[in-house]
Amino acid sequence: MNTYTQDFSIRYSELNRNGLLKDEAFFDIFQEVASRHAEQLGCGFGTMGSLTWVLSKIRIQVLRTPKKDSNVTVKTWPSGFNRLYATREGLFSDGDGEIAHVTSYWLLIDLKSLRPQRLPDALPCPIPDNSDLPRYFDLTSKTTKIIGENPLESRVAEHEIDVNQHLNNARYCSRISDWLAFMTGRIPRITDISASFLHETQVNTLLTTSGNLDAQGNFQAAISSKQADGTDLVHFTANGTIA
């Protein structure tokens, strides 16, 4: 059980109008296989009492984008620990080779105290040694402050709330994709994205996506909400490149 592999047939609902896999689908699919592997290891959702995993940081490098009728294989494995984080990798591939590389950093949170737990001491299950497998990216750099330009507003709808009672992680990526389409006037294809999840978001929250995009396709963006005292609360940040 050192690794977990699952095959996916790309569904029409996961395609954009150009017939390519939507950017946020990479987030959805990776989190699905990560959750299933955690369950196999005995550290899955609902099996650890008051403890739960929270995705904190992720980077996805897309080498090429699957089209409709594609059959994709996703492999994932725990890759160790970095201070309070448990790290996990992912590899998307098909019959033509590699599609995308993923590195993710997870916090183990006690739902009673809402505090991150010390790893690996707090884990109720052993984590396999995968030191012989790749660790694609280092995500230890701090989140940089992003200047809020070119705002695009959206309100969190009920269908975007997941079993954890807040906005699903992949829906942040949906908003980044919508903002990039707003900025470019076309459907962008994210080729690399590094994201940080900073604060959970409840239903009906009015979010503003803002940031900057240069002529070479490099972007920085943040998703924030206005607080009662007039300050901005940043829920999510991302930077990367588009094709």
Residue pairs with C-beta under 8 A, 6 or more apart in sequence:
1 37
1 40
1 41
1 128
2 77
2 128
2 129
2 130
2 133
3 37
3 75
3 76
3 77
3 130
3 133
4 33
4 36
4 37
4 40
4 75
4 76
4 77
5 33
5 73
5 74
5 75
5 76
6 32
6 33
6 36
6 73
6 74
7 71
7 72
7 73
7 74
8 29
8 71
8 72
8 73
8 74
9 69
9 70
9 71
9 72
10 21
10 25
10 66
10 67
10 68
10 69
10 70
10 71
10 72
12 68
14 21
14 22
14 25
14 28
15 21
15 22
15 67
15 68
16 22
16 187
17 187
18 187
19 67
19 68
20 65
20 66
20 67
20 189
21 65
21 66
21 67
21 70
22 174
22 177
23 173
23 174
23 176
23 177
23 189
23 190
23 193
24 170
24 171
24 173
24 174
24 177
25 170
26 60
26 62
26 92
26 100
26 102
26 173
27 58
27 60
27 169
27 170
27 173
28 170
29 72
29 74
29 92
30 58
30 60
30 74
30 76
30 90
30 92
30 102
30 104
31 55
31 169
31 170
33 74
33 75
33 76
33 90
34 76
34 88
34 90
34 104
35 44
35 45
36 44
37 76
37 77
37 78
38 44
38 45
38 53
39 45
39 47
41 78
41 125
41 126
41 127
41 128
42 124
42 125
43 53
43 123
43 124
43 125
43 127
45 52
45 53
45 163
48 124
49 124
50 110
50 111
50 112
51 108
51 109
51 110
51 111
51 117
51 122
51 124
52 108
52 109
52 111
52 164
53 86
53 106
53 107
53 108
53 109
54 106
54 107
54 108
54 109
54 197
55 104
55 105
55 106
55 169
55 197
56 85
56 105
56 106
56 107
56 196
56 197
57 85
57 104
57 105
57 139
57 194
57 195
57 196
57 197
58 102
58 103
58 104
58 105
58 139
58 194
58 195
59 102
59 103
59 104
59 136
59 137
59 139
59 192
59 193
59 194
59 195
60 100
60 101
60 102
60 190
60 192
60 193
61 100
61 101
61 102
61 136
61 137
61 191
61 192
62 99
62 100
62 189
62 190
62 191
62 192
63 98
63 99
63 100
63 101
64 99
65 99
65 189
66 72
66 92
66 94
66 99
70 94
71 94
71 95
72 92
72 93
72 94
72 99
73 92
73 93
73 94
74 90
74 91
74 92
74 93
75 90
75 91
75 93
76 88
76 89
76 90
76 91
76 102
77 88
77 89
77 128
77 130
77 133
78 86
78 87
78 88
78 127
78 128
78 130
79 87
79 88
79 89
79 103
79 130
79 133
79 134
79 135
80 86
80 87
80 130
80 131
80 135
81 87
81 119
81 120
81 127
82 105
82 140
84 107
84 116
84 117
84 118
84 119
85 105
85 106
85 107
85 119
86 105
86 106
86 107
86 108
86 119
86 120
86 127
87 103
87 104
87 105
87 106
87 135
88 103
88 104
88 106
89 101
89 102
89 103
89 104
89 133
89 134
89 135
89 136
90 100
90 101
90 102
90 103
90 104
91 98
91 100
91 101
91 102
91 134
92 98
92 99
92 100
92 101
92 102
93 99
101 134
101 136
101 137
102 136
103 135
103 136
103 137
103 138
103 139
105 139
107 116
108 116
108 117
108 119
108 122
108 123
109 115
109 116
109 117
110 116
110 117
120 127
137 194
139 194
143 196
143 198
143 237
144 220
144 237
144 239
146 210
146 211
146 212
146 220
146 221
146 222
146 234
146 237
146 239
147 211
147 212
147 220
148 208
148 210
148 211
148 222
148 224
148 232
149 210
149 211
149 212
150 179
150 182
150 183
150 210
150 211
150 212
150 213
151 208
151 209
151 210
152 175
152 178
152 179
152 182
152 208
152 209
152 210
153 206
153 207
153 208
153 209
154 175
154 178
154 206
154 207
154 209
155 204
155 205
155 206
155 207
156 167
156 171
156 201
156 202
156 203
156 204
156 205
156 206
156 207
157 203
158 203
160 167
160 168
160 171
160 203
161 167
161 168
161 202
161 203
162 168
164 200
165 202
166 200
166 201
166 202
167 200
167 201
167 202
167 203
167 205
167 235
169 197
172 195
172 197
172 223
172 235
172 236
172 238
173 193
173 195
173 238
175 207
175 209
175 223
176 190
176 193
176 195
176 209
176 221
176 223
176 238
177 188
177 190
178 209
179 209
179 210
179 211
179 221
180 188
180 190
180 213
180 219
180 221
180 242
181 187
181 188
183 213
183 219
184 213
184 242
188 242
188 243
189 242
189 243
190 240
190 241
190 242
191 217
191 240
191 241
191 242
191 243
192 240
192 241
193 238
193 239
193 240
194 238
194 239
194 240
195 236
195 237
195 238
196 236
196 237
196 238
197 235
197 236
198 234
198 235
198 236
198 237
199 233
199 234
199 235
200 235
201 207
201 225
201 235
205 225
206 225
206 226
207 223
207 224
207 225
207 235
208 223
208 224
208 225
208 226
208 232
209 221
209 222
209 223
210 221
210 222
210 224
211 219
211 220
211 221
211 222
212 219
212 220
212 221
213 219
213 242
216 241
217 241
217 242
217 243
218 239
218 240
218 241
219 238
219 239
219 240
219 241
219 242
220 237
220 238
220 239
221 237
221 238
221 239
222 234
222 236
222 237
222 238
223 234
223 235
223 236
223 237
224 232
224 233
224 234
224 235
225 232
225 233
225 235
226 232
226 233
227 233
